[in-house]
Amino acid sequence: MNKSKAARPSRPSSAPGLAARKAAARLLAAVIDARTPLDGMTDAEHGHPQYRALDGRDRALVRAILVTALRHRRTIAALLARRLEKPLPANATALSHILHVAAAQILFLDVPDSAAVDLAVTHAKEDPRTARFSGLVNGVLRALARAKDAELTEALATTADAPDWFAERLAAAYGDETAGKILEAHRHEAPVDFTAKGDPAPWAERLGGIVLPTGSVRVERLSASVPELPGFEEGEWWVQDAAAALPARLLGAMRGMRVADLCAAPGGKTAQLVLAGAEVTAIDTSRNRLARLRQNLDRLKLSAETVQADLLDYQPPAPFDAVLLDAPCSSTGTVRRHPDVPWTKTAADIAKLADLQRRLLERAVSFVRPGGMVVFSNCSLDPQEGEALLAAFLSDHAGIALDPVRPGEFAGIDPFLTTEGTLRTTPADLDLGRPGVSGLDGFFAARLRIKR
């Protein structure tokens, strides 16, 4: 399509839905161009002003547009490129974001094509950077709407919806077949998992879900917001991905043990440790995150000592029997829930985070008595933050040994055990027949024994 003749920007329009599309394009620009995480910008209290100015319905629409545009970014780009006579100029980022916001609606959302196109054209006209391209926007998007039924399936089958660096690292770590399954899983919204304080079966029935082999409750689509669900006020369960619920269980029987939960907020693992009978000290560097942890424990009617401290400086008054370190990481295992992650992180970020995890693990093992345990875990898919880090750490510490997790040690664990006895989950695991109920967050976990 040829661009239209130069045109002056039109006066601002009050067209219904336009503010939401403008907000979506602004936030998409922040993710792609400035590598700004999406969650912070869409926080109801502290998020981007353009997002907070919207009502609840438009906020939900913006979120839907953004996660869809990010989950399918490369497919959208490929289909848009077929409509263009030549690639957009490198500096035409504002135009690109307007097109991606509209294309996400046309290809994947329940929005009338005409509304998506008309609002994009109006948006382009009102932005001085894109006003002269409003004719191009109109022509490209109308052509896309006409072609989507014929072209979308083939485009999805032949496109990897991830930045090259991320897709290449997945293939190197897991092989092309598994990497492809992981990337396909990332295109789908993750189900919601719950950890129940008691028997999970009644809560699966009440919440409209199923009990997974690991004991978590899984719900494909919630019938209401989390605080409105039965059992929330009574503190009978908390939201926790089934994979995130596994590392705490690697500590085994904990009754009467003094256990530290490091990097503890928001507290799901702390709650598991308390329920298992441990005397728990929950440590986190953030005052606000610790406050949230205490609120969560109060709702669950559980208690733990909380300490605000930087782990690199912290020294416990006495050694712990065990430590759980769920370390800060690249979060590449959570892309189903956070599709901005591959677009806001880089390979250099993974290297920096792996170095931080190594230093935190050095501190964690120093907190534990001889004969005690450390469970190291994170929600990264990248071996540099998991398998490779652990191998290098153990080679440098003769007084610390891997304590392999045994098959059958607890329900549902066997499919996720490596030959070394560590734990590895990916979104390609736990195939239950359809994407809406399948998969897990990507997690790595290992249990260590202090020999010294």
N, C-alpha and C positions, 0 to 999 in steps of 0.2 A: 504494500500500500504506500502511496506517496503522501507526504505530509501536506496539510492544507496551507493555504496562503497565510502569511503572518496576520495575526489578529490581536487586538488589544484585549487584555483581560476583562471579562465582564464584571459587573457589579456583583457582590456576594449574594448568593441565593439562600433562601430559607427552605429549600426543597426537603420534604420529609426523608430522613435517612442519610442525608448528605453529611451531616456532622459525624455520624458513625463511620462513614467511608473515609472521610478525611482523617479521623483519628486512627483508623486502621492503617492507612498509608503512612502516617507519621510514625507510628510505632513499628511498622515493618521496616521503615528506613533506619530507625534506631537499632533494630536487631541486626540488619544486614550490613549497614554502613558503619555503625559505631560499636558493634558487638555488645549491645546492651541486653542483659537478660530480660526476658519477657515478664516473669512473675513480678518483679519489682515495679514495672511500669503499669501493670494491671492490678495493683493492690488497691483495695477499695478506699483506704484511708490515706496512703502515702504515694499513690501511683502518679502517672503522668497527668498533668492538669487537664489536658484535652480528653483523656479517658474519664477522669473523675467528674467532668462536667456533664457526662451523659447519664440518662436514666438507666435503671436496671436492665431493661429490655435491650437497649442499644449497647450496653456494656457486654451483654451476653453475645450479641451479634458480632461485635468487634473481636471478642475472644475466638468465636467460631471462625471468622474470616482469617485471623492471624494463624491459628494452629493449622488450619487447612492449607493456607498459602505456604507455610513452612514445611509441612509434611509432604507436600507435592511440588516443592519449588522447582525442581529440575524438569518434571513433567510439564508444568505450566510454562516454563521457559521454552521448552522444545515446541510446544503447540503454538505459542505466540510467535516464535521465530518463523514458523511456516507461513505466517500471514504477513510477514515483513519482507519488503524487497531487499533491504540491507539491514544489518544489525544496528541497533540503537547506538548512538554515540556513547562513549565511555562515561561522559559527564551527565548523561540524561537519566540520572538515578531517580529523580522525582517522577518522571514519566514512566519508568519501569515499575515503580511501586504502585502507581495508579492502575497500570495494566494488570499487575499480579493480583491486586485486591479484587478487581472486577472478574478476572479469570477464575479465581478461586470460587466465587459465587456461581459463575456460569457453569463450571465443570463439576462442582462437588456439593454445592449447598442448595437448599430448597428456596431459592430466590428467583423470581421471574427474570428471564434473560433481559427483557426490555428495561426493567428497573436497574439491573446491574450496569447495563450499557449507558443508559441515560444519566445516571448519577456519576459515572466515571467521566462522561463527556462534560457535564457541568463542573465537576471538580477540576478537570484539565483547563477549562475556560477561565476559572477563577484564580488559578495559580499563574503568576507571571512567568514562571519557568517553563510552563507547559501549554500556555494558551494557544500558541501557534500550531500545536500538535493535536488540537481537539478533533479535527477531521480524521487524522490518523487513528486516534483512539476509537472513534465511532466505527470506522471501517474495519479495523483489526478485530474488535470485539464482536461485531455483528458477524463477521466471517467465522470467528471461533465458535459462536453459538450455533451457526448452521452446520459446522463440521464436527461438533463434539461427539455425536452418536457414531459417526463413522471412524473417528480417529482416536478417541480416548483410550479404548481398551488396548490397542496396539502400542500407544505411547507409554502406557503404564507397564506393559510387558517388556519394553526395550529400554527403559530409563531407570537409572539408579537415583532415587530421590535422596541424595546426600552430597555434600561437598566432596571433591575428589580425595582430599587428605583422609577423610573419615572412612570412605568406602574402601580405600586402599589398605588402611590399617586393619579394618575388619577382615578383608580377604587374606591378608598376611597372617592374621591370628587364627582364623577359623576355617579357612578354605573358601573357595568361591560359592559352593552350595550353601553352607551354613550362613555365610555372610549375606547371601541373597535372601535367605529366609528372615534373617534379622532385619534387613532393610525393608522387606515387605511388611513385617510386623510393625515397624515404625510408622507405617502409613495409617494404622488403625488406632482409634482411641482405646486406651487401656481400660479394663474393667476396674471395679473398686473392690479392694480386699479389706477384710476386717479380721482382727484378732479378738476372740471372745474370752472373757475372763473365765467362763465355765464351759460347759458342753457346747460346741459350735452348732450342732444339728438344729436345736430349736431356733437359733438366731438365723440360720440359713433359711428356714421356713418362713420366719416372720419378715425377713428382709427381702425375700423373693430371690434367693440365690442358691448356691450349692456349697457343699463342703469339699475342699480340695484334699488330695491325698496327704498333704502336709498338715492339715487341720485348720487352715485358714478358711474363712467364709468368703466366697466370691459372688459379686452381684454385677451383672452385665450393665444394667442401667438403673440408676437410683430412682425411686418413686417420689422422692422429695429431697430437699437439701439435707446434708448430714445432720445438723442440729435438730431437724424435724423428724428424724427417723426414730422408730421405737427402740428403746434401750439407751439412747444417747444421754438423756437427762439422768437416768439411773446409773450411768457409768458402767454398763455391762460389756462394752466393747470399745475398740478404737480402730481407726483407719490405719492400715499398715500393709504394704504390699507383701504378698506371700513370700517373696525372696528375702525381703528385709526382716522377716520374722525368723529366719533360719539361723543367723549367726549367734544369737543369744542362746539358742538351744545346744550349741556345740560345747558349752560349759558343763552340760550334764547336770547331775544332782548338785544343787546349790544351797540346800537348807542349812542355815547357820553360817554360811560363808560370808566373809567380808569381800564385797565385789565393787570395783569402781567401773562406772560407765563413763568413758571419756568421749568428749564431743557429743554429749548426751542429748541435747535438745533435738527435736521436740518431745522426746520421752517415750516413744514406743518401746524401745529396747529396755529402758529403765523399768517400765511397767512389767515387762516380761520377767526381768530379774527379780523384782519384788514379789511377784506372784509365785515364783519358783522357790521363795523362802529365803533369798539372800538379804543380807544387810547392805543396802546399796548406797554408795556415794556417787551422785551424778555431778559431773564436772563439765563446765562449758565456759568458753571465753566471753560469751555475749550475755550481758545483763538482761536484755530484752528476751532473748531466746530462753534463758533460764526461767524468767517470769512466765513465759508460755508453758514451759515444762511443768512448773508448779501448778498452773491452772489445770493442765491436763491430768496430772496426778490427783488433784483435788476432785475433779469430776469422777475419776475412776475409784475414788475413796482409797487411795494408796499413798504411802508416804516413803520418802527417801531423803537423806541428807543431800543438800545441794551446795555446790562450791563454784564461785565464779573465779576462774584462774586461767592463765595462759599455760598450757601443758609444758611448754618449753622451759618455764620457770617454776612450775609447781613441784612441791615436795610433800608427799603425804606424811602425817605424823607417825604412822606405823605402816609396815608393808601390808599389802592386800593379799588375800588368798587367790584372787583372780582379777583380771582386768579385761574389759571389752573395749577395744578401740575401733570404732566405726569411723574411719578417717575421712576428712574432707578430700574430695577428689574431683575429677572432671565431670562426674555425673552422666557419663555417656551410657550408662545402663538404664537411664530413666527417660530416654528420648521419646518413648510412647507418651509420656505425660508432659514432657518438656521438649517439644520439637525444635526449640530455638538452640538447644545445646550444641549441635554440630556446627551451627552457623555463628556461634559466639565464642567457641573454643578453637584452639589451634594445637598442632603437634607440640609446639613450644610450651603451651600451657600444661600439657600432659607431663612433659619432662619436669617442669617446675613443681607441679603438684606431687609427682612421684618423689621428688627430693624432700618435700615437706613431710610426706607420709613416712619416709625413711627416718627422718629426725623424730617424728612423733612416736614411731615404734621403738626407737632407741630409748625414749623416755618411758614409754609404757612398760617395757620389760624391767626397768629399774624400780618400778613401784611394787613389784611382786616378790613375795617370799620364795626361798628355795623350795622347789617342788610344786610351786603354784603354776597357774595357767594364764596365758594371754590369748585371746581371740582377736585376730586382726581381720578387718573386713572393710570393703568399700563398694560403692555402686558404680564402678567403672567396668567397661567391657575391655579395656586396654590392658594387655599383659604387662606393660611397663609399670602400671600401678598395682599389679597383682602378682602373677606367677613369677615374672622376672625380678620384681622387687624382693619377693620372699626368698628366692634362690640366692640372690646377692647378699641379703641380710644374714641368712643362715650360714653362708660360707665364711662370713666375717665374725661369727659369734659361736665359738665352740661350746659355750656353756648353755646354749639354747637349742632345743631340738624340736622338730616338727612332731606333733602328736597326731598321727593320722586319724581321720574320722572313719569309723568302721561301717561297712554295709550293715543295714538293719539297726543302726544305733538309735534312730528314732523314725517315726512314720514318715514315709514319703521322701526320705533323703537320698536313696540309692541312685536315682537317675542323674543326680547333680554332682556325684563324687568323681573326682579325677583319679587316675591310677596312683597318684602320690598321696591320696587321702585328703586333699583340699576340696573346697566347695566352689563350683562354678555354675552360675545360671545365666541364661540369655533369654531375650524375648522370643527366640525360636523354640524354646523348651515348652513342655507341658501343653502339647497339642491336644485340645479337647474337641476338635472337629470344626470349629469356626472361630474367626479372629476375635469376636467379641468376648469370648470366655477363655481364650487360650493365652499362653505366654506368661512371662515373668519379667520383672526388672532384671537387668544384668547385675550380678553380684559376684564378688570373689571373697572367700573367707578361708582362714587357716587357723588351726589351733596349735599353739606352741607350749612347750613345757620348759620351765626354768630348772636347769640341772644344778646350777652352782649353789 
